[in-house]
């Protein structure tokens, strides 16, 4: 059970980090976010998925196989 709680805290930390980057630097490509040091691409993709499902971020397609992540509406 403790391991599951730690995973949730890790996920929350990645989400907060992504939101901070989007606030400070503006929209980012998914590829750029997945290349950030300190988080695996899987953690980033899961965080982006969760944030998009809650409406905190929007994902738009720029080109074939290229996506942009941006804050959805006012800064969250």
N, C-alpha and C positions, 0 to 999 in steps of 0.2 A: 504494500500500500504506500509506503514512504516513497518508493521509486516513482510511482505514478504522480505523486504530488510534486516531486522534483521536476518531472517532465513538464508539468503544467507551468511551473515557475520559469523553466527554460523557454517555453513557448511564449509566455507573457513577456519575457525579457527581449526575445527576438522581435515581437510585435512592437514593443515600445521603441526599440532601436530603429526599426523600419519607419515608424511614424515620425521619429525625430529626423531621420535623413530626409524624408519627403517634405517635412516642414522647412528644414534649413536649405535644402538644395533643389527643391521642386521635383517634378516628375522624373522618374528613373525607368530605364528599361529593366525588364525582368532579369535579363542576362547580367546587367550591372549589379543588381541587388543580390543575385545568387553568387556573385564573385566576392562579396564582402568577406574580409577575414573575420574569423571567430564564430562563424555559423556555417553549417553545411547547406548545400543547395536544397536538400530535402526540408530542413528547418525553415528556410526562407519561403519555399513554396507553400508549406503548410500555414505559415503565418500570413502570407498574402491571401491564401484561400479563406482563412478565418476572418481576416479584416475585410475582405470583399463581401463575404456573406453577412457581416454585421453592418455593412454600408460605410465603413470608415475609409475605404479606398475604392477607387474605380480602376478597372483594367481595360485598356483599349488596344486594339490591334493596329500597329503602325505599318507593318508589311507582313508578307507570308513568314510565319514563324518568328515574328518580332512583336513583343508586347510592351506596353508602357503602363506603369503603375503610378497613380497620382492620388492625392488626397481628394476625397469626395466631399465637395461643398466646403464650408468653413473649416479651418484647421481644427483637427480633433484633439 
